């Protein structure tokens, strides 16, 4: 069974789902809000909180050309540069955020968007790296990250099978600590476009731990993802969606993040394995199954007929499968109505 470890927490099909609470741009440029979000992630029971490490200049160039303008969706009208300038997490915050996570006892790592961000995060002793869907085809960056020897989680939004395979093979040349997250890169994602069975296919096709980076609203899709084998769930979260920001519309509020942690854990614990043994919680209820009862008073030597026995609840008599076998036999003692049928009541013994 494949597994990897981040800060001592084992991740894989045999373990509870690993929940990553994604801050992204939901600090809205306020470091105190970012610090509070780390506390919320810990209070909610998430395993890790995640940042994004870039600047507008490491993501794009400042340009008003049409191809640099966003048309439609949440960020309609922004240039790429302006969006990333608005959404980025200042690098000078990172050490304070990493220290805060250590203080409250939650893992913290980030998505680097260029090699300088990788180097910066290594200086901060990041325990893992996340590769974003939009960078899943940046093979030079993926190779650089893989060479660092840290666990890697990569999202697959927009990538086709060949692109995913190339990314996975690039990582595996240097590093076998890999989780591949099924992802649909639309914000928010319509549930009917999720195709969650892809989680299973990813695991089997690429021989990796699989999971889900989920941009749908609410927690239902994530819970279903766990039931299909997702070992990692990543969701954006925010203190309040009233704090309008680049990602607020599809982010969980604190009570929803707590619900996500609880429900995915319950979903995982309910999976178990294929098993037909009687469960311990069922044992007290076995007496309420059907069995055969005498439904009339009988005298010793009377014949057992359909008129004086029935298959009813509770289950203290012999099993219903013997009903036809005992018809026509006789009782060997007086019987009172409501007595369960036992073999030693019939013709002496079975």
BELRA-V97109 format. One record per residue. N is the residue number from 0. RES is the residue in one letter. PHI is phi in whole degrees, 0 to 359 (none if undefined). OMEGA is omega in degrees with one decimal (* if undefined). Layout:
n	res	phi	omega
N	RES	PHI	OMEGA
N	RES	PHI	OMEGA
This chain:
n	res	phi	omega
0	X	none	-179.5
1	X	288	174.0
2	X	205	169.7
3	X	221	-174.3
4	X	231	172.7
5	X	238	-179.6
6	X	51	176.4
7	X	83	179.8
8	X	264	179.8
9	X	279	-178.0
10	X	235	179.3
11	X	164	-173.9
12	X	298	-177.5
13	X	270	-174.5
14	X	235	177.1
15	X	306	-179.0
16	X	301	180.0
17	X	270	-173.3
18	X	258	176.9
19	X	255	177.7
20	X	265	-173.6
21	X	269	177.0
22	X	282	-177.7
23	X	50	-177.0
24	X	263	-171.2
25	X	284	170.6
26	X	279	179.4
27	X	52	175.1
28	X	79	-177.6
29	X	242	-177.0
30	X	296	178.9
31	X	294	175.7
32	X	292	177.6
33	X	298	178.1
34	X	296	178.7
35	X	294	179.3
36	X	296	175.8
37	X	297	177.1
38	X	297	-179.7
39	X	297	179.0
40	X	300	178.2
41	X	295	-178.9
42	X	297	-178.1
43	X	280	178.7
44	X	94	177.2
45	X	295	178.0
46	X	278	-175.3
47	X	211	172.2
48	X	244	-173.5
49	X	234	177.1
50	X	250	168.5
51	X	232	-172.9
52	X	247	179.0
53	X	197	165.9
54	X	233	177.0
55	X	302	-177.5
56	X	285	176.4
57	X	276	-178.9
58	X	263	-172.6
59	X	198	172.9
60	X	239	178.7
61	X	281	-176.3
62	X	206	176.4
63	X	260	176.6
64	X	299	-173.8
65	X	304	-176.6
66	X	289	177.0
67	X	263	179.8
68	X	258	180.0
69	X	271	-179.0
70	X	240	179.6
71	X	86	178.0
72	X	77	-175.1
73	X	297	-170.4
74	X	249	-178.2
75	X	305	175.1
76	X	94	177.9
77	X	282	163.7
78	X	278	177.9
79	X	303	-177.9
80	X	298	-178.8
81	X	295	178.6
82	X	299	-176.7
83	X	287	175.1
84	X	295	179.2
85	X	289	-167.2
86	X	267	-169.7
87	X	290	174.0
88	X	262	-176.6
89	X	307	-177.3
90	X	297	-179.1
91	X	291	175.3
92	X	279	-164.1
93	X	303	-177.3
94	X	298	178.8
95	X	297	178.8
96	X	290	176.6
97	X	298	178.8
98	X	296	179.5
99	X	296	179.6
100	X	298	177.9
101	X	297	-179.3
102	X	298	-176.1
103	X	271	175.6
104	X	87	175.7
105	X	225	177.6
106	X	292	176.0
107	X	220	171.9
108	X	210	-169.5
109	X	211	171.4
110	X	259	174.6
111	X	273	-177.6
112	X	247	170.5
113	X	200	-174.5
114	X	296	179.9
115	X	295	177.0
116	X	291	176.0
117	X	299	179.8
118	X	300	-179.9
119	X	299	-179.0
120	X	291	175.7
121	X	296	176.3
122	X	298	179.1
123	X	276	179.7
124	X	60	177.1
125	X	302	179.6
126	X	277	-176.3
127	X	195	173.5
128	X	233	169.8
129	X	248	174.1
130	X	251	-175.7
131	X	283	178.9
132	X	305	-174.8
133	X	292	178.9
134	X	257	-176.6
135	X	293	177.1
136	X	255	178.5
137	X	273	-173.5
138	X	301	177.1
139	X	301	178.0
140	X	292	-179.9
141	X	300	179.1
142	X	297	-179.7
143	X	297	178.4
144	X	295	-177.4
145	X	300	-178.3
146	X	293	-179.2
147	X	284	175.7
148	X	79	179.2
149	X	264	172.2
150	X	305	-176.9
151	X	234	173.0
152	X	240	-176.9
153	X	235	176.1
154	X	265	-170.9
155	X	242	-177.6
156	X	308	178.0
157	X	76	-177.0
158	X	280	174.6
159	X	272	-174.8
160	X	301	-177.9
161	X	296	179.9
162	X	291	177.5
163	X	296	-178.9
164	X	299	179.5
165	X	295	178.8
166	X	297	-179.0
167	X	298	-178.9
168	X	296	177.6
169	X	298	179.7
170	X	296	-174.2
171	X	293	175.7
172	X	296	-175.1
173	X	240	-163.4
174	X	201	178.3
175	X	257	178.9
176	X	268	-167.5
177	X	221	169.3
178	X	238	178.6
179	X	248	-177.0
180	X	260	168.4
181	X	297	-175.6
182	X	203	170.4
183	X	243	-172.8
184	X	271	167.4
185	X	226	-164.0
186	X	225	-3.0
187	X	280	-179.9
188	X	271	173.0
189	X	294	-177.8
190	X	307	-176.7
191	X	291	177.1
192	X	259	-173.2
193	X	285	-179.7
194	X	48	-172.0
195	X	296	177.6
196	X	297	175.0
197	X	299	178.8
198	X	303	179.1
199	X	294	-177.3
200	X	296	178.5
201	X	303	-178.2
202	X	300	-176.6
203	X	285	-174.2
204	X	290	-173.7
205	X	254	178.9
206	X	55	-178.3
207	X	225	167.0
208	X	288	-179.0
209	X	243	-179.9
210	X	200	-173.5
211	X	218	167.3
212	X	259	-163.2
213	X	247	177.9
214	X	248	173.7
215	X	285	175.5
216	X	279	176.6
217	X	80	-172.1
218	X	242	-173.1
219	X	301	-176.7
220	X	299	179.1
221	X	296	179.5
222	X	297	177.0
223	X	297	178.3
224	X	302	178.2
225	X	297	179.8
226	X	295	178.1
227	X	263	173.7
228	X	109	178.5
229	X	296	179.2
230	X	269	179.3
231	X	227	174.0
232	X	237	176.7
233	X	243	178.2
234	X	221	171.8
235	X	287	176.5
236	X	218	-175.2
237	X	209	179.2
238	X	294	176.4
239	X	205	177.7
240	X	293	173.6
241	X	292	174.1
242	X	282	-173.0
243	X	301	179.7
244	X	202	-176.0
245	X	302	-174.4
246	X	243	-171.3
247	X	297	-172.5
248	X	297	-176.6
249	X	242	-178.7
250	X	257	177.1
251	X	282	169.1
252	X	276	-173.7
253	X	307	-178.4
254	X	294	178.6
255	X	286	177.4
256	X	296	176.8
257	X	298	177.9
258	X	296	178.5
259	X	301	-179.4
260	X	300	-177.8
261	X	294	-174.1
262	X	288	177.6
263	X	290	176.2
264	X	295	177.6
265	X	297	179.0
266	X	301	179.8
267	X	295	-177.0
268	X	294	-179.7
269	X	280	-176.1
270	X	291	179.7
271	X	54	179.0
272	X	216	176.8
273	X	296	-172.6
274	X	203	-178.4
275	X	246	177.8
276	X	290	176.2
277	X	292	-178.0
278	X	278	-177.4
279	X	300	-179.4
280	X	287	-179.6
281	X	269	-167.6
282	X	300	-178.9
283	X	291	-176.3
284	X	269	-178.2
285	X	297	-179.3
286	X	290	-179.0
287	X	263	170.7
288	X	285	179.8
289	X	284	170.8
290	X	209	-176.1
291	X	264	-179.7
292	X	236	169.0
293	X	284	-177.7
294	X	249	174.4
295	X	217	172.5
296	X	290	178.7
297	X	232	174.5
298	X	259	177.2
299	X	309	179.8
300	X	95	177.8
301	X	292	179.2
302	X	278	175.4
303	X	275	-177.9
304	X	228	177.0
305	X	295	-178.8
306	X	277	-176.4
307	X	239	169.4
308	X	225	175.4
309	X	213	172.7
310	X	266	-174.2
311	X	222	166.8
312	X	275	9.8
313	X	273	-169.9
314	X	250	-177.1
315	X	270	178.7
316	X	264	178.1
317	X	287	-171.3
318	X	293	179.8
319	X	305	-176.9
320	X	295	179.9
321	X	265	-174.9
322	X	306	-177.1
323	X	293	-178.6
324	X	293	-176.2
325	X	268	175.5
326	X	301	179.6
327	X	91	174.6
328	X	280	-178.4
329	X	239	178.5
330	X	275	-177.2
331	X	257	177.5
332	X	197	175.8
333	X	292	-176.5
334	X	234	175.6
335	X	262	174.9
336	X	306	178.8
337	X	90	177.9
338	X	273	175.8
339	X	292	178.8
340	X	281	174.4
341	X	237	-176.9
342	X	298	-177.5
343	X	281	173.3
344	X	270	-166.4
345	X	241	174.9
346	X	46	-179.9
347	X	88	176.2
348	X	212	176.8
349	X	299	*
